[in-house]
């Protein structure tokens, strides 16, 4: 314990006498630091590559062109085409029987709920008795439901058949079914 008291007394004396103050004044104000770099000798450049002999570029031989200087010995004969038989002219076109062809009564319920509209173009054959056969969709409305309903509707249509030379004839025909809600 005595040693501890002596040590504390020594510290107090050092502080009072200014030992610490004189020690601080002895430190230099500016510290100089130098960084020395290791000097490395530059490597010599690599030797140049040896010269390479390149083969010449490939060439294609010029094409052989044969020009015929003599005229052919066989003359060309052109025959005039045989005139086509005159087309058979219909005396009348088919005419729908009853009210104008409409299928709005067959509007599919799902299409009504989905607000589907459009125009279905149908192709079919009108028989000599005025009935409609071979109904197909020539141009879709964009809805398969509307197209199928148009085909079902058109199969019940009736026509006054076309007349040719006084007799009814089968006729290929097209009609558009418009699907509109309002």
Secondary structure by P-SEA (a helix, b strand, c coil): caaaaaaaaaaaaaaaaaaaaaaaaacccbbbbbbbccccccccccccccbbbbccccccccbbbbbbcccccbbbbbbcccccccccccccccccccccccccccccaaaaaabbbbbbbbbbbbcccccccccccccccccaaaaaaaaaaaccccccbbbcccbbbbbbbbbbbbbbcc
